Amino acid sequence: MSDQPQYPRYPGEDPEPSGDRPTEPAPGPTQGWGQAPPPPAYGQAPPPPPSYGQAPPAYGQTPEHGFGPPPQQQGYGYPQQGYGYPPRPQNSTKAVLGLVFGIVSIMFCYLGVLIGPAAIVLSVMARKEIDAAPHGAIEGRGMAIAGLATGIIGTVIWAAVIVLVVAVSVS
């Protein structure tokens, strides 16, 4: 035995030639702890990765859970998408005017009889326009309904006021 302490050798390390101790053959394809497996020889397929029950899907196929790369469009790469949020649908101008005219017909004396019917007509036209447009292209159905209601209320209130004033003045 030698006076030198014996240290463990790393896999693949050549043993030191020593006359006192017998030489051991170099380690073969065995792995040490924490080392990656050796690469496959040229022309051989790499070993399969560790799996938990199933093999991964082939390239271009979507896995069962629905996640994966998006489908390819024309050309290479991912499909082109716009930046930011999609444009917001527009409000119907007729619905806005119908609501404004309906509110004005309630608030202002004697104008309600003239502006109230305009609010009713604009609100009905706005509802037809919104219903005829593709879904979500034009908004404002609630404003059109509110304009219709306020137009009717303004017309009825001021028509009743005018009738009462005329009835009182004739008596």
C-alpha positions in Angstrom: 0.0 0.0 0.0 1.1 3.5 -0.6 1.2 6.4 1.8 -1.1 8.5 -0.5 -4.8 8.5 0.5 -7.1 6.8 -2.0 -9.7 9.2 -3.6 -12.6 7.9 -5.6 -12.2 8.3 -9.4 -14.6 10.0 -11.7 -16.2 8.0 -14.5 -14.1 8.2 -17.6 -11.0 9.0 -15.7 -7.9 7.0 -16.6 -6.5 5.2 -13.6 -3.0 6.1 -12.5 -0.5 3.5 -13.4 1.0 2.2 -10.2 3.1 -0.7 -9.6 1.8 -1.4 -6.2 -1.9 -1.8 -7.0 -3.6 -3.6 -9.9 -5.0 -1.5 -12.6 -8.8 -1.5 -13.1 -10.4 -1.2 -16.4 -11.9 2.2 -17.4 -15.5 2.5 -16.6 -17.8 1.7 -19.5 -21.2 3.1 -20.5 -22.3 3.3 -16.8 -23.3 6.7 -15.5 -22.4 8.4 -12.3 -24.8 10.3 -10.1 -26.1 13.6 -11.5 -24.6 13.1 -15.0 -26.5 13.3 -18.2 -26.8 10.1 -20.3 -24.2 9.8 -23.1 -25.3 11.1 -26.5 -26.5 8.5 -29.0 -24.0 7.2 -31.6 -24.2 8.7 -35.1 -27.3 7.4 -36.9 -29.1 6.1 -33.8 -32.3 7.6 -32.5 -32.0 9.3 -29.1 -33.6 7.6 -26.2 -37.3 8.6 -25.5 -37.8 11.2 -22.8 -39.3 10.0 -19.6 -43.1 10.1 -20.0 -46.0 9.8 -17.6 -48.3 7.5 -19.5 -48.4 8.9 -23.0 -46.1 9.9 -25.7 -46.1 13.6 -26.8 -48.1 14.4 -29.9 -46.3 14.4 -33.3 -45.2 17.8 -34.7 -48.1 19.8 -36.0 -50.8 17.9 -34.0 -52.7 19.5 -31.1 -52.6 17.5 -27.9 -55.9 16.3 -26.3 -56.0 19.1 -23.8 -56.3 21.7 -26.5 -53.2 23.6 -25.8 -50.4 23.9 -28.3 -49.3 26.1 -31.1 -52.1 27.8 -33.0 -53.0 26.5 -36.4 -50.8 27.8 -39.3 -52.4 30.2 -41.7 -51.1 31.0 -45.1 -47.4 31.3 -45.2 -44.9 30.7 -42.4 -45.1 31.6 -38.7 -48.1 32.6 -36.6 -51.1 34.3 -38.1 -50.8 38.1 -38.1 -53.0 39.8 -35.4 -53.7 43.4 -34.8 -52.4 45.4 -31.8 -54.5 46.4 -28.8 -58.2 46.0 -28.4 -60.7 45.7 -31.3 -62.5 48.9 -32.2 -65.5 49.7 -30.1 -68.9 49.6 -31.9 -70.4 52.9 -32.6 -73.5 54.3 -31.0 -76.4 55.0 -33.3 -76.7 58.8 -33.9 -80.4 58.5 -34.3 -80.7 56.9 -30.8 -78.6 59.7 -29.2 -80.7 62.4 -30.9 -83.9 60.6 -30.0 -82.8 60.5 -26.3 -81.8 64.2 -26.3 -85.0 65.3 -28.1 -87.0 63.2 -25.6 -85.4 64.9 -22.6 -85.8 68.3 -24.1 -89.4 67.6 -24.8 -90.0 67.0 -21.1 -88.0 70.0 -19.9 -89.0 72.9 -22.1 -92.4 74.4 -22.2 -94.4 74.2 -25.4 -91.5 72.7 -27.3 -92.5 69.2 -26.1 -95.4 69.1 -28.5 -93.0 69.8 -31.4 -89.9 67.9 -30.3 -91.6 65.0 -28.6 -92.9 63.5 -31.9 -89.4 64.0 -33.5 -87.9 62.0 -30.6 -90.4 59.2 -31.1 -89.7 59.0 -34.9 -85.9 59.1 -34.4 -86.0 56.4 -31.7 -88.2 54.1 -33.8 -85.8 54.6 -36.7 -82.8 53.9 -34.5 -84.2 50.6 -33.2 -84.8 49.4 -36.7 -81.3 50.4 -37.7 -79.8 48.6 -34.7 -81.8 45.5 -35.4 -80.9 45.4 -39.1 -77.1 45.8 -38.4 -74.9 42.7 -37.7 -74.8 41.7 -34.1 -72.7 44.1 -32.1 -71.9 46.5 -35.0 -74.1 49.4 -33.7 -75.0 50.0 -30.1 -77.6 52.2 -28.5 -80.7 50.1 -28.2 -81.2 51.3 -24.6 -80.9 54.9 -25.6 -83.4 54.4 -28.4 -85.9 52.9 -26.0 -85.3 55.7 -23.4 -85.7 58.3 -26.2 -89.0 56.7 -27.2 -90.3 56.7 -23.7 -89.2 60.3 -22.9 -90.6 61.5 -26.3 -94.0 59.9 -25.5 -94.0 61.3 -22.0 -93.0 64.8 -23.2 -95.6 64.8 -25.9 -98.4 63.7 -23.6 -97.4 66.1 -20.7 -97.3 69.2 -22.9 -100.3 68.2 -25.0 -102.2 67.9 -21.7 -100.9 71.3 -20.4 -101.9 73.0 -23.7 -105.4 71.4 -23.5 -105.8 72.5 -19.9 -104.7 76.1 -20.7 -107.1 76.3 -23.7 -109.9 74.8 -21.6 -109.3 77.3 -18.7 -109.1 80.3 -21.1 -112.3 79.4 -22.9 -114.3 79.0 -19.7 
